Amino acid sequence: MSQQWTPPPAPGAPASVPNYLIPAIISIFCCWPLAIVAIIFAAQVNGKVASGDIQGAMDASKKAKLFSFLAIGLGLAGALIYVLLMVLGMGLGAMQ
């Protein structure tokens, strides 16, 4: 049996770059326009690492993290505002 030999990473280069694909997919339920952008950047990371573009992969990883966490944050903030408005509306309706 022969195995493929992979050369060690260059000095100073990270061994792996996180792609943040899972948070990007989860964020699709919160704010889908930003989540689509996050998924696109997350999908680019592994291809850039494979082609040797570590700097580009790190940039795409950073953007995927930013957009996915922004989408999750906006989705949670929107849900919180919705719940507060519903509670406030029920409270005002009960007072009348």
C-alpha positions as CSV (number, residue, x, y, z in Angstrom):
1,M,0.0,0.0,0.0
2,S,1.3,3.4,-0.8
3,Q,0.2,6.6,0.9
4,Q,0.2,10.1,-0.5
5,W,2.9,12.2,1.0
6,T,1.9,15.7,2.0
7,P,4.6,18.2,2.7
8,P,4.7,20.0,6.1
9,P,3.2,23.5,6.2
10,A,5.6,26.4,5.6
11,P,7.2,28.0,8.7
12,G,4.9,30.6,10.1
13,A,1.9,29.3,8.3
14,P,-1.0,28.0,10.3
15,A,-1.6,24.2,10.0
16,S,-5.3,24.7,9.3
17,V,-7.6,27.7,8.7
18,P,-11.1,27.4,10.2
19,N,-13.8,27.8,7.6
20,Y,-16.7,28.6,9.9
21,L,-19.1,26.7,7.6
22,I,-21.3,25.4,10.5
23,P,-22.0,28.9,12.0
24,A,-22.7,30.1,8.5
25,I,-25.2,27.4,7.8
26,I,-26.8,28.0,11.2
27,S,-27.1,31.7,10.5
28,I,-29.3,31.0,7.5
29,F,-32.2,30.7,10.0
30,C,-31.5,34.1,11.5
31,C,-30.7,36.6,8.7
32,W,-30.5,34.8,5.4
33,P,-29.0,37.7,3.2
34,L,-25.9,37.9,5.4
35,A,-25.9,34.1,5.9
36,I,-25.6,33.6,2.1
37,V,-22.5,35.9,2.0
38,A,-21.1,34.0,5.0
39,I,-21.6,30.6,3.3
40,I,-19.9,31.8,0.1
41,F,-16.8,33.0,2.1
42,A,-16.8,29.8,4.2
43,A,-16.9,27.7,1.0
44,Q,-13.8,29.5,-0.4
45,V,-11.5,28.8,2.6
46,N,-10.7,25.1,1.8
47,G,-10.1,25.8,-1.8
48,K,-7.7,28.6,-1.1
49,V,-5.8,26.5,1.5
50,A,-5.5,23.7,-1.1
51,S,-4.1,26.0,-3.7
52,G,-1.6,27.4,-1.2
53,D,-3.2,30.8,-0.8
54,I,-3.0,30.9,3.0
55,Q,-3.4,34.7,3.3
56,G,-6.5,34.6,1.1
57,A,-7.9,31.6,3.1
58,M,-7.4,33.5,6.3
59,D,-9.1,36.6,4.9
60,A,-12.1,34.5,3.7
61,S,-12.2,32.8,7.1
62,K,-12.3,36.1,8.9
63,K,-15.1,37.4,6.6
64,A,-17.1,34.2,7.0
65,K,-16.9,34.5,10.8
66,L,-17.9,38.2,10.6
67,F,-20.9,37.7,8.4
68,S,-22.2,34.6,10.2
69,F,-21.9,36.1,13.6
70,L,-23.5,39.3,12.4
71,A,-26.4,37.3,10.9
72,I,-26.9,35.4,14.1
73,G,-26.7,38.5,16.2
74,L,-29.2,40.4,14.0
75,G,-31.5,37.4,14.0
76,L,-31.4,37.1,17.8
77,A,-31.9,40.9,18.2
78,G,-34.9,40.8,15.9
79,A,-36.4,37.9,17.8
80,L,-35.9,39.6,21.1
81,I,-37.5,42.8,19.8
82,Y,-40.4,40.8,18.5
83,V,-41.0,39.1,21.8
84,L,-40.8,42.4,23.7
85,L,-43.3,44.0,21.4
86,M,-45.7,41.1,21.7
87,V,-45.4,41.1,25.5
88,L,-45.9,44.9,25.5
89,G,-48.9,44.6,23.2
90,M,-50.5,41.9,25.4
91,G,-49.8,44.0,28.5
92,L,-51.4,47.1,27.0
93,G,-54.3,45.0,25.8
94,A,-54.9,43.5,29.2
95,M,-55.0,47.0,30.8
96,Q,-57.9,48.2,28.7
